[in-house]
């Protein structure tokens, strides 16, 4: 099965290379979508992703979608404009499905603002989230609970992965899996790999 992998904010497709290798070894066909949030506006990234999804739809075969963090939100936001695509499953890794409080704090810090550009504005805006429909495809959210102590603020005792609270990943109608992994490198964890393969149905045929 073709699997489109979309990386998170400040990362590149290389961050998903290990997961891609695991998928390839299982007989799947991993593909990657790249973007640079500091170099292009969020809406332009989203439109490019819609175009990529429409290209995949031309084969008229099911496709799995896996997004880490902002990558999952971009997929969720692009899907309504790519209804022709047959989606086997959308897997969101540590994706904030409500505006994350850490993003709302970060955008107030002027030195940080040029880094995410308008992607940061979207992440920090509850109103922007309200305009993004919930996925109309089978969806699983994998949320991390292994939070480095130094990144505990502002979550208090709430479980989180260092950047996103578990409660901020929740999505109405989506399946939720909790793993003891941290946000930045969760995609390299063998337990997460096993869960993703199970979601995709094991080895590709």
N, C-alpha and C positions, 0 to 999 in steps of 0.2 A: 504494500500500500504506500502511496505517496504521502509523505508527512512534511508539512511546511512548518519550519521552526522560526520563531520571531524572538529576538533577544530583547533584553531590558534596557532601560535608560542608562546611557554612559557605557554600554557594552558594545560588542560586535558579534557577528556570527561565530567567531572563535570561542566565545563563552559557552556555546552549545555544541561544540565539536565532539566532546566526549559522548553526550547523549546521542548525537547523530551517528557516531560509530556504533553504539549499542543498537540503535535501530537498524542500521545497515547489516550488522551481523545477524540480526533476527530476520532478515529478508525484506525489510522495508526499504523505501527509497526516500531518504531525507533530502529536503531542499531547504534553502535558507533565504530569508528576507532581511536586508540590511538597511539601516538608517542612521543618521547622525542628528540627534535632537538639537545640538547647538548650531547646526548648519542649515536646517530647514524647518519651517513651521510645522506644527503638529498636523494641521489639516492637509498640507501637501504630502506628508508621510502617509496619512490615512488614505488619501486618494491613490497614491502609488500602490498601497497594499490592496485596495479594491481592484485595481487593474491586474495585479498579480493573481488574485483570487479568480477573477474572470478568465484569465488565461488558463488556470488550472481546470476551470469548469468546462472548457472546450473538449477535454478528453472524455467527459461524461462518465467518470468513474469516481467512486468515493475517495475523499481526501481527509486525512486527519490533520488537525491544527494544534500546535503546541506553542504557547507564548509564555515567556518569563516576565513577570512584573508588568511594566508598561507594554511589553509585547502582547500580553494577553488582553489588555484593555484595547489596544489597537485592533486586534482581531475581532473582539466583541463589537467595536465601533464600525468596522469595515463590513461585517457580514450582512447587515441589512441592505447594502447596495450590491451584494453579490449573491442574490437568492438563487441564481442558477446553479451554484456550486452544491454538489452533494457532499455534505459534511458527515463523515463517520463519527467523529467526536472532536470536541474542543476541550483541550486540557490547558488550564491556567495555573502556572507555577508562581505562587506568591503574589498573584495579581491583586491589587487593591480594587475592589468592586464598589467601594464607597470612597469618597475623598479621604485619603489618609492624613491623619493629624500631623505626621512628620513632614509631609509635603507642605501643609499649610504653614507650618513653622519655618520651613526652609526658604520659601519664596519671600519671606519678610527680610531675609538676610541679603543685602544688596550684592555682595561678592558672588553669591550663588546663582543669581538670576540669569546671567548670560549663558550658564552651562545648559540648563534644560530649555531655555527660551519658552515658546508657547506651550510646549509639552508640560512644563512645570505649572503653567497657569491652569491647564486642564486638570492636572492632578490635584491642585489646591482648591478647585472650585466645585462645591456641592451642586451648584446650578448646572455646570457642564455635565456632571455625572447624571443628573436628572434627565438630560436630553439623549442619553445613550441607552437604547433599548436593551433589555435582557436578551441573551441569546435564545434563538428559536431552534437550537440544535442540541443534541445531547452534550452536556457539559460537566466536567469534573474540575473542581478547584482543589489543588494541593497546597495546603497552608503549612508553614513552618512554625515550630514551637521552641526551637533552640536559639534563645536570644542571648547574645553576648551581654554581660553585665554593664559594660560601658555604654551600651545603646538602649538601656532600659527606659530612660526618660523619653517620651512622656506617657508610657503605657502603665506604669504602676505595677500592680499584680496581675494585669491581664496578659494572657499568653500571646506571644508575638515572635517574629523571626529576626528582630533587630531593626527592621524598617517598617514592617506592616503588621498590625495586630490581626489576630485570627478573625475577630469580628469584622474587620475592614475588608476581608477577602470574601465574605459570605455573599451569596447570590441566590435570589429567590428562584427555586426550581432547579438549582444546580446541586450536584453531589459534592460532598466535602470529604476530603481525606486530610488527616493531620499526621505530620511526620516530624520527628525531632531533628530538624535541619534548619540552618540559618539562611537568610534571604540571598546573600550574594553568591553563594556557591551551591545552593540546593540542587541545581541541575546536574551536578557531578556525583551526587550521592547514589550508591548502588540500590538502596531501598526505593528511592524515587524512580530509578530506571525500571525496577521490577514492577512498580505500580503502573507506570506508563505503558509498558509492554502488555500488562494484563488488561488495561483499558482498550488497547488496540486489538486485543484478541490473540496475543501470543505471536508466534512466528507467522510471517506473511505467507500467503499461498499464491 
